[in-house]
């Protein structure tokens, strides 16, 4: 099904759409060179607990944007609830790579290749396309060996393999597993509906970078999805609650499959605070996390961040670490381990320090009394 043939309620909103609003982002990050603030990054932050109650916020969390790769854990859930994962014998490590945006290292490509071998299909069945590995080392090795990237190097190859495996299990058409009207994508859309609280008919549908449907919902709804992932509501059935536990456990046990072995924000955050949170980035400055229930937050937390200009490299990690610091999620030693992501020195081509990138916000706490 082509995008232009989708129902109007599923198309991206335009500036003239009656649903559009003039949302005001908050100043989050400043880039200073000498005495001048040279650039600014603005955006939205929202934190909710497992009951959906607002804990803290900045900007306008009702802003609608695409979930992008932050959808991956939820795109993997139907693979589990359908019984496909158990029937096909997929391991926790393989579930983790299905939830991740991997770096294209051998640990990732070999795992995805094993998943495809188990279901008896070749990589050519995947519709994700090809790009150079996110890992600089993996990309360098390919160039040195005179090789080109293949489908397995795509950061979404694990997700696509799980989708193909689900289609196979359901008896759905494999050739169209990426299309919005395929049973695989319909199951995923209903899963997004159940976790976000947004009816399928009101989810704004687009096409992601890897070719499958991508979901436009509010930043607040994104946070609610992650709060419900780590603290499933009582009205979720046992199958769905169990699937949540499997996804969370896979992400916690194999953080290197969510990002990479080095230089990946998701992996480093989960390594710094082991077994306490799940972390997932999305393209265009999206970030989501689920804080597992603990003494401070007995119902867990869901966090969602959107950098308005889509910056992924200097604004997003800076806001993520500062948000976790202000929520007292990270301890001193954990903050020290994540210091390279908490702000950035600005250097000229000679290596001289000439400025810095730093957070400049305070979360607005919600008084629940």
N, C-alpha and C positions, 0 to 999 in steps of 0.2 A: 504494500500500500504506500503510495507516495504521500509526502507531507502535505501537498496542496489538496489532496483528497480527504484529509482528516476532517472531522466535524469542527466547526468554528470554535467550539468551546475548548478544543484541544490544541489550538494554534497559539503561538507566542503572542502576548499582548503587545500592541503598538501604543505609541504615545497618545493616539486618539481614542483608544479603547476606553469605554466607560469604567472598566475595572481599574484603570491606571490611576495612580495617585502621585502627588509630588512628595516623595519620601525624602527626608533629610538625613544624609549620613553624618556620622560623627567623626571629628578629627581623631585619628588613632596613632599616626606615626609621622614624625618630622625627619627630614633629611637636611642636616645643617652642614654648610661649608663655611668655615671661619665664623664670622658673626651673623651670617645671614641664613635664614631658613629657606633653602633653595627649592625644596619640593615637599609636598604633603600627601599623605594617603588617608583617605576617609573610608568609613564603612559602618557595618552593623554587627553588634554582638548581642547574643541572647543566651541566658542560662535558665533552664527549667529543671524541676525535680521529677521524680518518677510519676507523680500525680499530675504533672503538667503545670504545676504552680510556678509562677515566675520568681526567680531568685535574684537575677541581676540583668541589666540591659544597657545598651548604648545605641544611638541612632534610631532607626525605625525597623524593628524586627518583622513587621508585616510586609516588608519588601519581598516581592516575588522574584526569584531567580532560579537558575537550574541547579539541581542537586549534584550534577556531574558525577565524578567517581565516588563521592560520598555515598552514592546509592549502592555500591557493590555488595556490602554485607546483606542488604535486603534483596538484591538480585540473586543472591545465593540461597536465600531461605527456601524458596519453592523447591529447589533441588533437594533439600533435606526433608521438608514436610511431605513431599510427594512419595518419599521412600526411595527415590533414585540413588541418593548417596549411599545408603546402606546396601541396597540391592547390587550396586556396582562396586562396592568395597572401597569407596574413597576414604582416604585417611584424613586426620586433622590437618596435617601439613598441606595436603591437596585442597582442602576446604579453605585454608588460609590464603593460598595463592589465588583462589577464585574470588576472595574478598579484597585482594590487594591491587595496587598499581605498581607492579614490580619493576625492578631496575634492569631486567634483561640479562642478569648474570647467569652463569651455568646452573647455579642452584635453582633458578626459576625455570629456565628453558628445559632443563632435564625433568623437572617435576611435571611441567605441562605435557611434555612428550610422553611421559609415563601414563598420564591421565588419558591421552588420546589412544595410546596403545591398548589400554584396558578396555576401551569401548570399541576398538577395532576400526578406528578412522584415522585418516591422514590429516596433517596440519592444513592442507589445502581446503578443508571444509570450513575453516574459520573465516569469518567475514570482517575481522577487526582491522585488516590492513597491516602495513609494515612501517616501522620507523626505527631509527637508530636506538640502541639501548640507552636508558637513562644513566646507567653506570658509565662513567668516563673510562674506567679501566676496561670494561667489557667492550665498549665502542673502540677503544684503542687497539685491543687485541684483534678485533675483527678486521680493522684497517691493515694492521701489520700482516695478517694472514691472507690479505687480498680477498676477503669474503664480504659479502653484502648481508645486511640484516634480513632476517626472515620473519614469518608470521609469529613464531614463538617469542621473538624479542619484543613484540608489542606489549606494552604494560598491561593490556587488557586480555591477553591470551588465556589466562587462567579463568577469567569470568566467562569468556566465550566458550571455552571448553566445557564448563559446567552447564551452560545453556544448551549446547549441542547434546550433551549427555542427558539432560532433562527431556529434550525433544525425542531422543531415542527411546527413553523410558516411557514416555507418554504415547508414543506412536504418532507424534506430530511431524509435519513435514520438516525435514532437516534443512533443506535448501532455503527455506524462508524463515529460519528460526529467529532472524534479526528483525522481522517485520512486525509492526504494531498489532496486527490481527492474528499472529501466530499464537497458539495456546500457551507457549512459553512466555511470551511478552504479556499476554493477558493475565497470567498468573502473577507475574512480577508487578504489574500495575495494581492488581488487587492487594498485593502485599504492601506496596507503598501507601495505598489508601488506608489500610488497617493501622499502620504504624503512625502515619502523619495526621490522621483524622480528616484528610481532605478527600472528598468524594472523587472517584475516578473521573467523572464528567467535568470536574473543576480543576483537575490537574492540567497544567499547560504542558503540552507535549512537543518536544523537538527531537532532533537527531544528534546523538553524541559524536565525539571525535572518532569513536571506534565503530560507528554505524548503527548502533541499537538505539531504541527510544531513550530519551533523557527527560527527567521529570521537573517541571517548574512548579515550585511550591514556595511558601513563605519561609524566611529564615527561621522564624519561630517553629514552624512545622518540622523543619530539619532537626532542631534541637529536641523536639518531642520524640521524633523517631529514635534518636540515640538514647534518650532517657528510657523509652519503652524497650529498647533492645537489651539494656543491662538490667532493667527492672520491669519485666513483662507484666501488663495489667492482669488483674484477677480474672477478667472475662475472656482472656486468651485461652484457647483449649490447650490440653497437655502437649499435643503434637507441636504446636507453635511455640509454646514455652520451652520445650525441649530443644527445638531448633535454635532458638535464641541462645540457649546455654552452649550448644555446640559451636555456633559461630563465634561467640565471645571467647570461649575456651581456645579455639583455634587461633584467633588473633593474639591472645595473650601468650600462648605457648610458642608461636612462630612469628614473632614480630618482623623478622627479616624477610618473611614472605609477603608482608603487607607493603613494605617499601623495598629495602635492600640491605646489604650487609654494612654499608657505610653511606654517610651523607644523605640520609633520608629522614625527614622530620618525623613521620609516623613511627618509624622504627626506633629512632632515638628517644622519642617521648615515652614510648612503651617500655623501652629498656631502662630508662631513668627511674620510672615508677612501676616496677614489675608487678603484674597481677592486680593493678589498681585502676587501670583505665584502658579503653580501646580508643585508638586515634586513627582518623582517616581524612586525608586531604581530597579535595576535588579541584578541578581546573578552574581558572579564572578567579582565584583568590577565595575559594570556598574551603572551609575547614569545619569538621565535626568531631565530637568526642563524646564518649559515654564514660562517666565516672561510676565505678561499681559502688554498690551500697557499702557504707562504712560508718564509723561512729559519728563523724561530722555530718554525713549526708546519708541517713539510713534508708532513704528511698532512691539513692543514686542521683546522678545529674546528667542532663543532656546539654551539650554546648554546641552552638553553631555560630560561625563567623563568616562574614562576606566582606572582602576588600572591594570597594566600589570600582576601582580601576583595574581590578583583576590581577594585581601584582602578586606573584607567587614566591618571589625570591627574597625580598627584603622586608616587605610589609607583613605578609602573612605569618612567617615564623616569629617575628617580633611581637605581634599581637597575640599569638597563641601562647607563648611563654609568659608574657605579662598577664594575660587573663588567668592562666593556671596559678601564677604567683599570687595574684590578688584574691583568688578564691581559696588560697592556702592548700591547694591540692599538692603542690610540690614542696618538699622539704629543702633545707639549705643545701645539703650535698647534692640533691637532685637538680636544683637550680644551677649549681656550679657545673654539673655535668652538661647542662644544656646551655651554658653561657654563650657558645658560638651561635646559637639561634636566637638569643634574647635581644640582640642589637648588633650592629655591624660598624666597624671602623671604615671610614671613607679615606682611601689613599690615592695619591696620584700615581702616574706611571713610573715614578722613581721610587715608589714605596713610602713616600713621606705621608704621615697622617695629616689630613687636611680638614677632616670633619667626621661626622658620625650619623648613623641611623638609629633612632631611639623612639620608644613608645612615649606617648604624651596624653594618656587618658586615665580616668578613674571610673571603674564600673559603677553604675548607679544601682545600689542595692535596693531591693523592694522590701518595704516594711510589711511583713505578713500579719502584724497585729492589727 
